[in-house]
Amino acid sequence: MIRLTSFQAWQWRNRFAEHPVGVAQIEIDGDWRAEALGPEAFAALAQAFADVDADLLLQPPGGLLAAVCLSMQRRKYAVPPLAGLTEGGFWFAAADPVYASVSAGGAVAFVSGLAARQAFTPAEVAANRRAESARLRAFERIDATSSAA
């Protein structure tokens, strides 16, 4: 299991990039390794997250988490394709710190779920992405309502 232990939003010209980023720290229970997912799983992930650097997917779990978060950010905002690993975590380009924090939590849940299964199809990855997108859209509606008040 993977847990998000902290999240910070870093503004312009930070130590990771010129662009604002989200920086997450994670804890991993057990010996979770990406190799356990198998080549079919990586093919499904590479297809689902084609908008990010495939090499990032191969650096799990932090790289996979960074790729998922970056993909979420890029679907909503025009952010550069920047993401990477930190000691004990990952970072990704982020335009909105609140949305970035929610994205990090969603990515951890998504990757933890995949890791628990360790065998999944491209259709299952797509279904999980749709469910996560629906959750994020619900958050956006709540956020828009609270911002208007």
C-alpha positions as CSV (number, residue, x, y, z in Angstrom):
1,M,0.0,0.0,0.0
2,I,1.1,3.5,-0.8
3,R,0.2,6.5,1.4
4,L,0.5,10.2,0.8
5,T,2.2,11.6,3.9
6,S,2.6,15.3,2.8
7,F,2.0,17.6,-0.1
8,Q,3.4,21.1,-0.8
9,A,2.8,23.5,-3.7
10,W,6.0,25.2,-4.8
11,Q,5.7,28.4,-6.8
12,W,7.7,29.8,-9.7
13,R,11.5,29.2,-10.0
14,N,11.7,26.5,-7.4
15,R,14.4,23.8,-7.1
16,F,12.6,21.5,-9.4
17,A,11.5,23.7,-12.3
18,E,10.8,27.3,-13.4
19,H,7.1,26.5,-13.4
20,P,5.0,25.9,-10.2
21,V,5.0,22.3,-9.1
22,G,3.3,20.0,-6.6
23,V,5.7,18.0,-4.4
24,A,4.4,14.9,-2.6
25,Q,6.0,12.6,0.0
26,I,4.9,9.0,0.2
27,E,5.3,5.9,2.3
28,I,5.3,2.4,0.9
29,D,4.3,-0.6,3.0
30,G,5.9,-3.8,1.9
31,D,8.1,-4.5,-1.1
32,W,6.0,-3.1,-3.9
33,R,7.9,-3.2,-7.2
34,A,6.7,-2.3,-10.6
35,E,8.2,-5.5,-12.1
36,A,5.4,-7.4,-10.3
37,L,2.9,-5.7,-12.5
38,G,4.2,-7.4,-15.6
39,P,4.6,-6.2,-19.2
40,E,0.9,-6.2,-20.1
41,A,0.2,-3.9,-17.2
42,F,3.0,-1.5,-18.3
43,A,1.6,-1.5,-21.8
44,A,-1.8,-0.6,-20.4
45,L,-0.3,2.2,-18.4
46,A,1.8,3.5,-21.3
47,Q,-1.4,3.6,-23.4
48,A,-3.5,5.3,-20.7
49,F,-0.8,7.9,-19.9
50,A,0.5,8.5,-23.4
51,D,0.7,12.3,-22.7
52,V,3.7,11.8,-20.3
53,D,7.2,10.5,-20.6
54,A,7.1,6.7,-20.8
55,D,10.4,6.5,-18.9
56,L,8.7,8.1,-15.9
57,L,6.3,5.1,-15.7
58,L,9.3,2.8,-15.3
59,Q,10.4,4.5,-12.1
60,P,7.7,3.3,-9.7
61,P,6.0,3.9,-7.6
62,G,7.0,7.6,-7.5
63,G,7.5,7.9,-11.2
64,L,4.2,6.3,-11.9
65,L,2.5,8.6,-9.4
66,A,4.2,11.6,-10.9
67,A,3.0,10.5,-14.4
68,V,-0.6,10.1,-13.2
69,C,-0.6,13.5,-11.5
70,L,1.0,15.2,-14.5
71,S,-1.6,13.6,-16.8
72,M,-4.4,14.9,-14.5
73,Q,-2.9,18.4,-14.5
74,R,-2.5,18.4,-18.3
75,R,-6.1,17.4,-18.9
76,K,-7.2,20.5,-17.1
77,Y,-4.4,23.1,-17.4
78,A,-1.7,24.0,-20.0
79,V,1.2,22.9,-17.9
80,P,4.6,21.9,-19.2
81,P,5.4,18.1,-19.3
82,L,7.6,18.3,-16.2
83,A,7.7,15.6,-13.5
84,G,10.2,13.6,-11.6
85,L,11.3,11.9,-8.4
86,T,12.5,13.3,-5.0
87,E,13.9,11.5,-2.0
88,G,10.8,9.7,-0.7
89,G,8.4,11.1,-3.2
90,F,7.7,12.8,-6.5
91,W,6.9,16.2,-8.1
92,F,4.9,17.4,-11.1
93,A,4.0,20.6,-12.9
94,A,0.9,22.1,-11.3
95,A,-1.1,25.2,-12.1
96,D,-3.6,25.1,-9.1
97,P,-2.2,24.0,-5.7
98,V,-5.6,22.8,-4.5
99,Y,-6.3,20.7,-7.6
100,A,-2.7,19.4,-7.5
101,S,-3.2,18.2,-3.9
102,V,-6.4,16.4,-4.8
103,S,-4.7,15.0,-7.9
104,A,-1.9,13.6,-5.7
105,G,-4.3,11.9,-3.4
106,G,-6.2,10.5,-6.3
107,A,-3.1,9.2,-8.0
108,V,-2.0,7.5,-4.8
109,A,-5.4,5.8,-4.5
110,F,-5.3,4.8,-8.2
111,V,-1.7,3.3,-8.1
112,S,-2.4,1.6,-4.7
113,G,-5.4,0.0,-6.3
114,L,-3.5,-1.2,-9.3
115,A,-0.7,-2.5,-7.1
116,A,-3.1,-4.4,-4.9
117,R,-4.5,-6.2,-8.1
118,Q,-1.1,-6.6,-9.9
119,A,-3.0,-7.8,-13.0
120,F,-5.2,-5.6,-15.0
121,T,-6.2,-4.8,-18.6
122,P,-6.2,-1.6,-20.6
123,A,-10.0,-1.5,-20.2
124,E,-9.6,-1.6,-16.4
125,V,-7.1,1.2,-16.4
126,A,-9.4,3.3,-18.6
127,A,-12.4,2.6,-16.2
128,N,-10.3,3.6,-13.2
129,R,-9.3,6.8,-15.0
130,R,-12.9,7.6,-15.8
131,A,-13.9,7.0,-12.1
132,E,-11.1,9.3,-10.9
133,S,-12.0,11.9,-13.5
134,A,-15.6,11.9,-12.2
135,R,-14.3,12.3,-8.7
136,L,-12.2,15.3,-9.7
137,R,-15.0,16.9,-11.7
138,A,-17.2,16.6,-8.5
139,F,-14.4,18.3,-6.6
140,E,-14.2,21.1,-9.2
141,R,-18.0,21.7,-8.9
142,I,-17.6,22.0,-5.1
143,D,-14.6,24.2,-5.5
144,A,-16.4,26.5,-7.9
145,T,-19.4,26.7,-5.6
146,S,-17.3,27.6,-2.6
147,S,-15.2,30.2,-4.6
148,A,-18.4,31.9,-5.8
149,A,-19.7,32.3,-2.2
